[in-house]
Amino acid sequence: MSQLYNLLQHLSAEQKNSVRGIKLKGKEKTVFDFFYDCANQNADEIDAAGAAKACTVTETHLYKISSLLIRKCMASLYKNNTNDALHFLKSKNLYILLHHELKAIEKETAPEQLENFYLKSFHLLIDVPFKHYNQKEINKYAQKYLSVKKNKTAGDELYVKFHLLFAHLNISAAVKNPKKAAGISLVDLQKHEKKMGESNHYLARYYLYRCFCSWFTFYDNNDKQVLSYLKKAIALKKHIAYFFEVDIAVFLQLLYADALFTCGNKKEAFEMYSQTLRDGVSKNMYGYFYHYEQYALLAILQKNYPEALHILKTIFDPEIKNRNDIYATRGALAYAKYYLATDDYKNALAQINIARTINEKIFYLPFDIQIRVLENIYFVLTNDAEFAFQLTQRNIKFLNSQQDKTMLADYVLLFKLIQSVINKNSKSKKLTEKQEKDFNRIVKQYRNLYADVIDKIF
């Protein structure tokens, strides 16, 4: 299906009405109406040949017209606000369109504004999901930024180097043999830190410290070191605040609260989240929905159910109502955990089904796995042992069919443990000492994702 169709399908009702009012004629109108109708009807995928035939144009002409219509739609929606346009495309996971829009905007950008444009482009492309990460494109914009940077210093080059390294470490953690993929060791990072010392290359130091946080999170698990290097990053906040579009001090507090949660310091994490989010934060804040979700999960763990429900209704209800892709899915999953924790199984299943429906459209594997886990737990808790066991078999088969089997091994183990629990309940088979040990590890490992929901079935 064309990128025009993808764009139209991701617009809100208000946005669709806006672009519907664009004055078009001839083949432009024919092509626009065709894809607009397809998007409204959630039509099955139509190949280029079929679309061209329906619009009575050649495939080459169809592509050119579609590209022109995309630009007209974006101009209608965002006028001259290219920043909002680009963030919209990113928020909707329209990465092909994002790359196209960047190239188009680059041609229209005045020379004196290129430095800012390349830096923003670098930031947009470096912070994307694994499957959309394009190292070549990111490096290209990084080098373009440095090539036009006014009064460039060694600190600017080091900033780019360590920001790239930070992203690389995060991406490499998601592949097989991550340490090999990273291509760098802890010793290398420590050498960089020693060389940097207390220099005034504050941005470079900030991203180097974030590299250490990633290393001790994904490669050599050490919670104390994560908190230590986050504190070092926080100490730089007044020196780097000018560089960020958001309040970096607030962002670092949120990161620290999340790290505390990961480390198991639930009470302290809840208090820090509560203190930071009490008065609300800008929706442009990095990880806005993620951090509110973590706060809600901590509230569930603290059995502060009224606060958890307040967060879910305030932050996630509008996203779920508008079926706003990953944000809506995240909210529906958080709701499902809340309802499972409070024994409201009817509403839990309803939210699981909402999450599945939305995720089928965008398909994000981590969310798909969460949906499978929560659904399996639901059928165990509602005493449908036979179907719950069938689900575990189906889910294990699904996980084993994925390319990243190593990364999913603990989820396979979780579903096997659920099988053991079902057998314990229905056939009075006791869990072995190893199974109980595995269970305790899995529950601890996934507590900041599922709150205490997994505990309920054991």
The 8 nearest C-alpha neighbors of each residue, nearest first, counted from 0:
[[1, 45, 44, 46, 4, 2, 47, 5],
 [2, 0, 3, 4, 5, 47, 65, 46],
 [1, 3, 5, 4, 6, 0, 96, 65],
 [4, 2, 6, 1, 5, 65, 69, 7],
 [3, 5, 7, 1, 2, 34, 6, 8],
 [6, 4, 2, 8, 3, 7, 9, 1],
 [5, 7, 3, 9, 4, 8, 2, 10],
 [8, 6, 4, 10, 9, 5, 38, 3],
 [7, 9, 38, 5, 6, 10, 4, 39],
 [10, 8, 6, 7, 5, 11, 91, 323],
 [11, 9, 7, 14, 8, 15, 12, 6],
 [10, 12, 14, 13, 15, 9, 321, 8],
 [11, 13, 15, 14, 16, 10, 17, 321],
 [14, 12, 16, 11, 15, 17, 10, 18],
 [15, 13, 17, 11, 16, 12, 10, 18],
 [16, 14, 12, 17, 18, 13, 10, 19],
 [17, 15, 19, 13, 14, 18, 12, 20],
 [16, 18, 14, 15, 19, 20, 13, 76],
 [19, 17, 20, 15, 21, 16, 72, 14],
 [20, 18, 16, 17, 21, 15, 22, 35],
 [19, 21, 18, 17, 22, 16, 15, 23],
 [22, 20, 18, 19, 23, 17, 75, 72],
 [23, 21, 20, 24, 28, 19, 18, 27],
 [24, 22, 28, 27, 21, 25, 31, 26],
 [23, 25, 28, 27, 26, 22, 29, 31],
 [24, 26, 27, 28, 29, 23, 30, 31],
 [27, 25, 29, 28, 30, 24, 54, 64],
 [28, 26, 30, 29, 25, 24, 31, 23],
 [27, 29, 24, 23, 31, 26, 30, 25],
 [30, 28, 26, 32, 27, 31, 33, 54],
 [31, 29, 33, 27, 28, 32, 54, 26],
 [30, 32, 28, 33, 34, 29, 35, 27],
 [33, 31, 35, 29, 30, 34, 28, 36],
 [34, 32, 30, 36, 31, 35, 29, 37],
 [33, 35, 37, 36, 4, 31, 32, 38],
 [34, 36, 32, 38, 37, 33, 31, 39],
 [35, 37, 39, 34, 33, 38, 32, 40],
 [36, 38, 34, 42, 40, 35, 39, 41],
 [39, 37, 8, 41, 35, 40, 36, 7],
 [40, 38, 36, 37, 41, 35, 8, 42],
 [39, 41, 37, 42, 38, 36, 35, 43],
 [42, 40, 38, 39, 37, 43, 8, 36],
 [43, 41, 37, 40, 38, 44, 39, 45],
 [42, 44, 45, 41, 37, 0, 40, 38],
 [43, 45, 0, 42, 46, 41, 1, 37],
 [46, 44, 0, 49, 50, 43, 47, 42],
 [47, 45, 49, 48, 0, 50, 44, 1],
 [48, 46, 50, 49, 51, 58, 45, 0],
 [47, 49, 51, 46, 50, 52, 58, 57],
 [50, 48, 52, 46, 47, 51, 45, 53],
 [49, 51, 53, 47, 52, 48, 54, 46],
 [52, 50, 48, 56, 54, 58, 53, 49],
 [51, 53, 55, 49, 54, 50, 48, 56],
 [54, 52, 50, 51, 55, 49, 33, 56],
 [53, 55, 51, 52, 56, 30, 29, 50],
 [56, 54, 52, 53, 51, 57, 50, 26],
 [57, 55, 51, 54, 60, 61, 52, 58],
 [56, 58, 60, 59, 51, 61, 55, 52],
 [57, 59, 61, 51, 60, 62, 47, 48],
 [60, 58, 62, 57, 61, 63, 56, 64],
 [61, 59, 57, 63, 62, 58, 64, 56],
 [60, 62, 58, 64, 59, 63, 65, 51],
 [61, 63, 65, 59, 60, 64, 66, 58],
 [64, 62, 60, 66, 65, 61, 67, 59],
 [63, 65, 67, 61, 66, 62, 60, 68],
 [66, 64, 68, 62, 67, 63, 3, 61],
 [67, 65, 69, 63, 64, 68, 62, 70],
 [66, 68, 64, 70, 65, 69, 63, 71],
 [67, 69, 71, 65, 70, 66, 72, 64],
 [68, 70, 72, 66, 71, 67, 3, 65],
 [71, 69, 73, 67, 68, 72, 74, 66],
 [70, 72, 68, 74, 69, 73, 75, 67],
 [73, 71, 75, 69, 70, 74, 18, 68],
 [72, 74, 76, 70, 75, 71, 77, 69],
 [75, 73, 78, 71, 77, 72, 76, 70],
 [76, 74, 72, 73, 78, 77, 71, 18],
 [77, 75, 73, 74, 78, 72, 14, 17],
 [76, 78, 80, 74, 75, 73, 84, 79],
 [77, 79, 74, 75, 80, 76, 73, 81],
 [80, 78, 81, 77, 74, 82, 84, 75],
 [81, 79, 77, 82, 78, 83, 84, 74],
 [80, 82, 84, 83, 79, 85, 77, 78],
 [81, 83, 85, 84, 80, 86, 119, 87],
 [84, 82, 86, 85, 81, 80, 87, 77],
 [85, 83, 81, 87, 82, 86, 77, 80],
 [84, 86, 88, 82, 87, 83, 81, 89],
 [85, 87, 89, 83, 88, 84, 90, 82],
 [86, 88, 90, 84, 85, 89, 83, 91],
 [89, 87, 93, 85, 91, 86, 90, 97],
 [88, 90, 86, 92, 91, 87, 93, 85],
 [89, 91, 87, 88, 92, 86, 93, 325],
 [90, 92, 88, 89, 93, 87, 9, 324],
 [93, 91, 89, 94, 90, 88, 361, 97],
 [94, 92, 88, 91, 96, 95, 89, 97],
 [93, 95, 97, 96, 92, 98, 89, 88],
 [96, 94, 98, 97, 93, 99, 2, 100],
 [95, 97, 99, 94, 98, 93, 100, 2],
 [96, 98, 94, 100, 95, 99, 88, 101],
 [99, 97, 101, 95, 96, 100, 94, 102],
 [100, 98, 96, 102, 97, 101, 103, 95],
 [99, 101, 103, 97, 102, 98, 96, 104],
 [100, 102, 104, 98, 103, 99, 105, 97],
 [103, 101, 105, 99, 100, 104, 98, 106],
 [102, 104, 100, 101, 105, 106, 99, 107],
 [105, 103, 107, 101, 106, 102, 100, 108],
 [104, 106, 102, 108, 107, 103, 101, 116],
 [105, 107, 104, 103, 108, 102, 109, 101],
 [106, 108, 104, 105, 109, 103, 102, 110],
 [109, 107, 105, 106, 104, 112, 113, 110],
 [108, 110, 112, 111, 113, 107, 106, 105],
 [111, 109, 113, 112, 108, 114, 147, 107],
 [110, 112, 109, 113, 114, 108, 115, 147],
 [113, 111, 109, 110, 114, 115, 116, 108],
 [112, 114, 116, 110, 115, 111, 117, 108],
 [113, 115, 117, 116, 144, 112, 147, 148],
 [114, 116, 118, 113, 117, 112, 119, 144],
 [117, 115, 113, 119, 118, 114, 120, 112],
 [118, 116, 120, 144, 114, 119, 115, 140],
 [117, 119, 121, 115, 120, 116, 144, 114],
 [120, 118, 122, 116, 121, 117, 123, 115],
 [119, 121, 117, 123, 122, 118, 116, 124],
 [120, 122, 118, 119, 140, 124, 123, 141],
 [123, 121, 119, 120, 125, 124, 118, 126],
 [124, 122, 120, 121, 125, 126, 119, 127],
 [125, 123, 121, 126, 122, 137, 127, 120],
 [124, 126, 122, 123, 127, 121, 137, 166],
 [125, 127, 124, 123, 122, 128, 166, 132],
 [126, 128, 132, 125, 124, 131, 129, 123],
 [129, 127, 131, 130, 132, 126, 170, 92],
 [128, 130, 132, 131, 170, 127, 173, 133],
 [129, 131, 132, 128, 127, 133, 170, 363],
 [132, 130, 129, 128, 133, 127, 94, 124],
 [131, 133, 129, 130, 127, 134, 128, 125],
 [134, 132, 136, 135, 131, 137, 124, 125],
 [135, 133, 137, 136, 138, 132, 125, 139],
 [134, 136, 138, 137, 133, 139, 140, 132],
 [137, 135, 139, 138, 133, 134, 140, 124],
 [138, 136, 134, 139, 140, 135, 121, 124],
 [139, 137, 141, 135, 136, 140, 134, 142],
 [138, 140, 136, 142, 137, 141, 135, 143],
 [139, 141, 143, 137, 121, 142, 138, 117],
 [142, 140, 138, 144, 139, 143, 121, 137],
 [141, 143, 145, 144, 139, 140, 146, 138],
 [144, 142, 140, 146, 141, 145, 139, 117],
 [143, 145, 117, 141, 142, 146, 147, 114],
 [144, 146, 148, 142, 143, 147, 141, 156],
 [145, 147, 143, 144, 148, 142, 114, 141],
 [146, 148, 145, 144, 114, 149, 143, 113],
 [149, 147, 145, 151, 114, 146, 144, 150],
 [148, 150, 151, 147, 114, 145, 146, 152],
 [151, 149, 152, 148, 147, 155, 145, 153],
 [150, 152, 149, 148, 155, 153, 145, 156],
 [153, 151, 154, 155, 150, 156, 157, 149],
 [152, 154, 156, 155, 157, 151, 200, 158],
 [153, 155, 200, 157, 152, 156, 158, 203],
 [156, 154, 158, 152, 153, 157, 151, 159],
 [157, 155, 153, 159, 158, 154, 160, 152],
 [156, 158, 160, 154, 203, 155, 159, 161],
 [157, 159, 203, 155, 161, 156, 160, 202],
 [160, 158, 162, 156, 157, 161, 163, 155],
 [161, 159, 157, 163, 158, 162, 156, 164],
 [160, 162, 164, 163, 158, 206, 207, 159],
 [163, 161, 165, 159, 164, 206, 160, 158],
 [162, 164, 166, 161, 160, 165, 159, 167],
 [163, 165, 161, 167, 162, 166, 168, 160],
 [164, 166, 210, 162, 168, 163, 167, 161],
 [167, 165, 169, 163, 164, 168, 170, 162],
 [166, 168, 164, 170, 165, 169, 171, 163],
 [169, 167, 171, 165, 166, 170, 181, 164],
 [170, 168, 166, 172, 167, 171, 165, 213],
 [169, 171, 167, 172, 168, 173, 129, 166],
 [172, 170, 168, 173, 177, 181, 180, 174],
 [171, 173, 177, 169, 170, 174, 217, 168],
 [174, 172, 171, 170, 177, 175, 169, 406],
 [175, 173, 171, 177, 172, 176, 403, 180],
 [174, 176, 177, 403, 405, 173, 406, 180],
 [175, 177, 179, 178, 180, 174, 172, 171],
 [176, 178, 180, 172, 171, 179, 175, 174],
 [179, 177, 181, 180, 176, 182, 218, 183],
 [178, 180, 177, 181, 182, 176, 183, 175],
 [179, 181, 177, 178, 182, 171, 176, 174],
 [182, 180, 178, 179, 183, 171, 168, 177],
 [183, 181, 180, 179, 178, 184, 177, 168],
 [184, 182, 181, 187, 185, 178, 188, 179],
 [185, 183, 187, 186, 188, 182, 178, 181],
 [184, 186, 188, 187, 189, 183, 214, 211],
 [185, 187, 189, 184, 188, 190, 183, 191],
 [188, 186, 190, 184, 185, 189, 183, 191],
 [189, 187, 185, 191, 190, 186, 192, 184],
 [188, 190, 192, 186, 191, 187, 193, 185],
 [191, 189, 187, 193, 192, 188, 194, 186],
 [190, 192, 188, 194, 189, 193, 195, 187],
 [191, 193, 189, 195, 190, 194, 196, 188],
 [192, 194, 190, 196, 195, 191, 189, 188],
 [193, 195, 191, 192, 196, 190, 189, 198],
 [196, 194, 192, 193, 198, 191, 197, 204],
 [195, 197, 193, 194, 198, 192, 191, 204],
 [198, 196, 195, 199, 200, 204, 201, 193],
 [199, 197, 200, 196, 195, 201, 204, 194],
 [198, 200, 201, 197, 154, 204, 202, 238],
 [201, 199, 154, 198, 203, 202, 204, 158],
 [200, 202, 204, 199, 203, 205, 238, 239],
 [203, 201, 205, 204, 158, 200, 239, 206],
 [202, 204, 158, 206, 157, 205, 201, 200],
 [203, 205, 207, 201, 202, 206, 208, 200],
 [204, 206, 202, 208, 232, 203, 207, 201],
 [207, 205, 209, 208, 203, 161, 204, 162],
 [206, 208, 210, 204, 209, 205, 161, 203],
 [207, 209, 211, 205, 210, 206, 228, 232],
 [208, 210, 206, 212, 211, 207, 213, 205],
 [211, 209, 165, 207, 213, 208, 212, 214],
 [210, 212, 214, 208, 209, 213, 215, 207],
 [213, 211, 225, 209, 215, 210, 214, 216],
 [214, 212, 216, 210, 211, 215, 217, 209],
 [215, 213, 211, 218, 216, 212, 217, 210],
 [214, 216, 220, 219, 221, 212, 213, 218],
 [215, 217, 213, 220, 214, 212, 218, 219],
 [218, 216, 214, 215, 213, 172, 219, 220],
 [217, 219, 214, 215, 220, 216, 178, 172],
 [220, 218, 215, 221, 217, 214, 216, 185],
 [221, 219, 215, 216, 218, 217, 222, 214],
 [220, 222, 215, 224, 223, 219, 225, 216],
 [223, 221, 225, 224, 262, 226, 220, 215],
 [224, 222, 226, 225, 221, 227, 262, 228],
 [223, 225, 227, 226, 222, 221, 228, 215],
 [226, 224, 212, 222, 228, 227, 223, 215],
 [225, 227, 229, 223, 224, 228, 230, 222],
 [228, 226, 224, 230, 225, 229, 223, 231],
 [229, 227, 231, 230, 225, 208, 226, 212],
 [228, 230, 232, 226, 231, 227, 233, 225],
 [229, 231, 233, 227, 228, 232, 226, 234],
 [230, 232, 228, 234, 229, 233, 227, 208],
 [231, 233, 229, 205, 230, 234, 235, 208],
 [232, 234, 230, 235, 236, 231, 229, 251],
 [233, 235, 231, 232, 236, 230, 237, 229],
 [236, 234, 233, 238, 232, 237, 239, 201],
 [235, 237, 233, 239, 238, 234, 240, 248],
 [238, 236, 240, 239, 235, 234, 248, 241],
 [237, 239, 236, 235, 240, 201, 241, 202],
 [238, 240, 236, 241, 242, 237, 202, 235],
 [239, 241, 242, 237, 236, 247, 243, 238],
 [242, 240, 239, 243, 238, 244, 237, 247],
 [241, 243, 240, 239, 244, 202, 247, 238],
 [244, 242, 245, 241, 240, 247, 246, 239],
 [243, 245, 242, 246, 241, 247, 283, 240],
 [246, 244, 243, 247, 284, 283, 250, 285],
 [245, 247, 248, 249, 250, 244, 240, 243],
 [246, 248, 250, 249, 245, 240, 251, 236],
 [249, 247, 251, 250, 246, 236, 252, 233],
 [250, 248, 252, 247, 251, 246, 253, 275],
 [249, 251, 247, 253, 252, 248, 254, 246],
 [252, 250, 254, 248, 253, 249, 247, 255],
 [251, 253, 255, 249, 254, 250, 256, 248],
 [254, 252, 256, 250, 251, 255, 257, 249],
 [255, 253, 251, 257, 252, 256, 258, 250],
 [254, 256, 258, 252, 257, 253, 251, 259],
 [257, 255, 268, 253, 259, 258, 254, 271],
 [256, 258, 260, 254, 255, 259, 253, 261],
 [259, 257, 255, 261, 260, 256, 262, 254],
 [258, 260, 262, 256, 264, 268, 257, 261],
 [261, 259, 257, 263, 265, 258, 268, 262],
 [260, 262, 258, 263, 259, 257, 447, 264],
 [263, 261, 259, 260, 222, 264, 258, 223],
 [262, 264, 260, 261, 265, 259, 443, 447],
 [265, 263, 259, 260, 267, 262, 266, 268],
 [264, 266, 268, 260, 263, 267, 269, 297],
 [265, 267, 269, 268, 264, 270, 301, 297],
 [266, 268, 270, 269, 265, 264, 271, 259],
 [267, 269, 256, 265, 271, 259, 260, 266],
 [270, 268, 272, 266, 267, 271, 297, 273],
 [269, 271, 273, 267, 268, 272, 274, 266],
 [270, 272, 274, 268, 273, 269, 256, 275],
 [273, 271, 275, 269, 274, 270, 276, 256],
 [272, 274, 270, 276, 271, 277, 275, 269],
 [273, 275, 271, 272, 277, 276, 270, 278],
 [276, 274, 272, 273, 277, 271, 249, 252],
 [275, 277, 279, 273, 278, 274, 272, 280],
 [278, 276, 273, 274, 279, 275, 272, 280],
 [277, 279, 276, 280, 275, 274, 273, 281],
 [280, 278, 276, 277, 281, 275, 282, 273],
 [281, 279, 276, 282, 278, 284, 287, 275],
 [280, 282, 283, 284, 279, 245, 287, 246],
 [281, 283, 284, 287, 280, 285, 288, 279],
 [284, 282, 281, 285, 245, 287, 280, 244],
 [285, 283, 287, 282, 281, 245, 286, 280],
 [284, 286, 287, 283, 250, 245, 282, 288],
 [285, 287, 289, 288, 290, 284, 283, 291],
 [288, 286, 284, 285, 289, 290, 282, 291],
 [289, 287, 291, 290, 286, 292, 326, 314],
 [288, 290, 286, 292, 291, 287, 293, 329],
 [291, 289, 293, 292, 288, 287, 286, 294],
 [290, 292, 294, 288, 293, 289, 295, 287],
 [291, 293, 295, 289, 290, 294, 288, 296],
 [294, 292, 290, 296, 295, 291, 297, 289],
 [293, 295, 291, 297, 292, 296, 272, 290],
 [294, 296, 307, 298, 292, 293, 297, 291],
 [297, 295, 299, 293, 298, 294, 450, 292],
 [298, 296, 300, 294, 299, 295, 269, 301],
 [297, 299, 303, 301, 295, 307, 296, 300],
 [300, 298, 302, 296, 297, 301, 304, 303],
 [299, 301, 297, 302, 298, 450, 296, 451],
 [300, 302, 298, 303, 299, 297, 266, 265],
 [303, 301, 299, 300, 304, 298, 297, 307],
 [304, 302, 298, 301, 306, 305, 299, 307],
 [303, 305, 307, 302, 306, 299, 308, 298],
 [306, 304, 308, 307, 303, 309, 298, 302],
 [307, 305, 309, 304, 308, 303, 310, 298],
 [306, 308, 295, 304, 298, 310, 309, 305],
 [309, 307, 311, 305, 310, 306, 312, 304],
 [308, 310, 306, 312, 307, 311, 313, 305],
 [311, 309, 313, 307, 308, 312, 314, 295],
 [312, 310, 308, 315, 309, 314, 313, 307],
 [311, 313, 316, 309, 310, 315, 314, 308],
 [314, 312, 310, 311, 309, 315, 316, 317],
 [315, 313, 311, 310, 312, 316, 317, 291],
 [314, 316, 330, 311, 318, 317, 312, 313],
 [315, 317, 312, 319, 318, 320, 314, 313],
 [318, 316, 320, 319, 315, 321, 314, 313],
 [319, 317, 327, 323, 315, 321, 316, 320],
 [320, 318, 327, 322, 316, 321, 317, 315],
 [319, 321, 317, 318, 322, 316, 323, 327],
 [320, 322, 323, 318, 319, 317, 11, 327],
 [323, 321, 319, 320, 327, 324, 318, 357],
 [322, 324, 327, 318, 321, 326, 319, 325],
 [323, 325, 327, 326, 322, 328, 357, 361],
 [326, 324, 328, 327, 329, 323, 358, 361],
 [327, 325, 329, 328, 324, 323, 318, 330],
 [326, 328, 319, 318, 323, 330, 329, 325],
 [329, 327, 354, 325, 331, 330, 326, 332],
 [328, 330, 326, 332, 327, 331, 325, 333],
 [329, 331, 327, 333, 315, 328, 332, 334],
 [330, 332, 334, 328, 350, 354, 333, 329],
 [333, 331, 335, 329, 334, 330, 328, 354],
 [332, 334, 330, 336, 335, 331, 329, 337],
 [333, 335, 337, 331, 332, 336, 330, 338],
 [336, 334, 347, 332, 338, 350, 333, 337],
 [337, 335, 339, 333, 334, 338, 340, 332],
 [336, 338, 334, 340, 335, 339, 341, 333],
 [339, 337, 343, 347, 341, 335, 340, 336],
 [338, 340, 342, 336, 341, 337, 347, 344],
 [339, 341, 337, 338, 342, 452, 336, 451],
 [340, 342, 338, 339, 343, 337, 304, 344],
 [343, 341, 339, 344, 340, 338, 347, 337],
 [344, 342, 338, 341, 345, 346, 339, 347],
 [343, 345, 347, 346, 342, 339, 348, 338],
 [344, 346, 347, 348, 343, 349, 338, 342],
 [347, 345, 349, 348, 344, 343, 350, 338],
 [346, 348, 335, 344, 338, 350, 345, 349],
 [347, 349, 351, 350, 346, 345, 344, 352],
 [348, 350, 346, 352, 347, 351, 353, 345],
 [351, 349, 353, 331, 347, 335, 352, 348],
 [352, 350, 348, 354, 353, 349, 335, 355],
 [351, 353, 355, 349, 350, 354, 356, 348],
 [354, 352, 350, 356, 355, 351, 349, 357],
 [353, 355, 328, 351, 357, 352, 331, 356],
 [356, 354, 352, 358, 353, 357, 359, 351],
 [355, 357, 353, 359, 354, 358, 352, 360],
 [358, 356, 354, 359, 355, 360, 324, 328],
 [359, 357, 362, 355, 361, 360, 356, 354],
 [358, 360, 362, 356, 357, 361, 355, 363],
 [359, 361, 358, 357, 362, 356, 324, 355],
 [360, 362, 358, 359, 363, 324, 357, 325],
 [363, 361, 358, 359, 360, 364, 367, 366],
 [362, 364, 366, 365, 361, 367, 358, 325],
 [363, 365, 367, 366, 368, 362, 369, 358],
 [366, 364, 368, 367, 363, 369, 370, 362],
 [365, 367, 369, 368, 364, 363, 370, 358],
 [366, 368, 364, 370, 365, 369, 363, 371],
 [367, 369, 371, 365, 366, 370, 364, 372],
 [370, 368, 366, 372, 371, 367, 373, 365],
 [369, 371, 367, 373, 368, 372, 374, 366],
 [370, 372, 368, 374, 369, 373, 375, 367],
 [373, 371, 369, 375, 374, 370, 376, 368],
 [372, 374, 376, 370, 375, 371, 377, 369],
 [375, 373, 377, 371, 376, 372, 370, 378],
 [374, 376, 372, 373, 377, 378, 387, 371],
 [375, 377, 373, 379, 374, 378, 380, 372],
 [376, 378, 374, 380, 375, 379, 373, 381],
 [379, 377, 381, 387, 383, 375, 380, 376],
 [380, 378, 376, 382, 381, 377, 387, 384],
 [379, 381, 377, 382, 378, 376, 456, 383],
 [382, 380, 378, 379, 383, 377, 344, 384],
 [383, 381, 379, 380, 384, 378, 387, 377],
 [384, 382, 378, 381, 385, 386, 379, 387],
 [383, 385, 387, 382, 386, 379, 388, 421],
 [386, 384, 388, 387, 383, 389, 421, 382],
 [385, 387, 389, 388, 384, 383, 390, 378],
 [386, 388, 384, 390, 378, 389, 385, 375],
 [387, 389, 391, 385, 390, 386, 418, 384],
 [390, 388, 386, 392, 387, 391, 393, 385],
 [389, 391, 393, 387, 388, 392, 394, 386],
 [392, 390, 394, 388, 414, 393, 389, 395],
 [393, 391, 389, 395, 390, 394, 396, 388],
 [394, 392, 390, 396, 391, 395, 397, 389],
 [393, 395, 397, 391, 396, 392, 390, 398],
 [396, 394, 398, 392, 397, 393, 411, 391],
 [395, 397, 399, 393, 394, 398, 392, 400],
 [396, 398, 394, 400, 395, 399, 393, 401],
 [399, 397, 395, 400, 401, 396, 394, 407],
 [398, 400, 396, 401, 397, 404, 395, 411],
 [399, 401, 397, 398, 396, 402, 404, 395],
 [402, 400, 398, 399, 403, 404, 397, 407],
 [401, 403, 404, 400, 399, 405, 398, 406],
 [402, 404, 406, 405, 401, 407, 175, 174],
 [405, 403, 407, 406, 402, 401, 399, 408],
 [406, 404, 408, 407, 403, 175, 409, 402],
 [405, 407, 404, 403, 408, 173, 175, 409],
 [408, 406, 404, 410, 405, 409, 411, 403],
 [409, 407, 411, 405, 410, 406, 404, 412],
 [410, 408, 412, 411, 407, 413, 441, 406],
 [409, 411, 413, 412, 407, 408, 414, 398],
 [412, 410, 408, 414, 409, 413, 395, 415],
 [411, 413, 409, 415, 410, 414, 416, 408],
 [414, 412, 410, 416, 415, 411, 409, 417],
 [413, 415, 417, 411, 416, 391, 412, 418],
 [416, 414, 418, 412, 417, 413, 411, 419],
 [415, 417, 419, 413, 418, 414, 412, 420],
 [416, 418, 414, 420, 419, 415, 421, 413],
 [419, 417, 415, 421, 416, 420, 388, 422],
 [418, 420, 416, 422, 417, 421, 423, 415],
 [419, 421, 423, 417, 422, 418, 424, 416],
 [420, 422, 418, 424, 423, 419, 425, 384],
 [423, 421, 426, 419, 425, 420, 424, 428],
 [424, 422, 428, 427, 420, 421, 429, 426],
 [423, 425, 421, 422, 427, 426, 420, 428],
 [426, 424, 422, 423, 427, 421, 384, 428],
 [425, 427, 422, 428, 423, 424, 421, 429],
 [426, 428, 423, 424, 425, 429, 422, 421],
 [429, 427, 423, 426, 422, 430, 424, 419],
 [430, 428, 423, 427, 431, 422, 419, 420],
 [431, 429, 434, 435, 428, 432, 419, 423],
 [430, 432, 434, 433, 435, 429, 436, 428],
 [431, 433, 435, 434, 436, 430, 437, 429],
 [434, 432, 436, 431, 435, 437, 430, 438],
 [435, 433, 437, 431, 436, 432, 430, 438],
 [436, 434, 438, 432, 433, 437, 439, 431],
 [435, 437, 433, 439, 438, 434, 432, 440],
 [438, 436, 434, 440, 435, 439, 433, 441],
 [437, 439, 435, 441, 436, 440, 434, 442],
 [440, 438, 436, 442, 437, 441, 443, 435],
 [439, 441, 437, 443, 438, 442, 444, 436],
 [442, 440, 444, 438, 443, 439, 445, 437],
 [443, 441, 439, 445, 444, 440, 446, 438],
 [444, 442, 440, 446, 441, 445, 439, 263],
 [443, 445, 441, 442, 446, 440, 447, 261],
 [446, 444, 448, 442, 447, 443, 449, 441],
 [447, 445, 450, 443, 449, 448, 442, 444],
 [446, 448, 445, 450, 449, 261, 260, 296],
 [449, 447, 445, 446, 450, 296, 293, 444],
 [448, 450, 446, 452, 447, 445, 451, 336],
 [451, 449, 446, 296, 447, 452, 300, 448],
 [452, 450, 454, 453, 449, 446, 300, 455],
 [451, 453, 454, 455, 450, 340, 449, 336],
 [452, 454, 455, 451, 456, 442, 449, 376],
 [455, 453, 451, 452, 457, 456, 442, 450],
 [454, 456, 453, 452, 457, 451, 380, 340],
 [457, 455, 454, 453, 380, 379, 376, 420],
 [456, 454, 455, 420, 453, 417, 438, 416]]
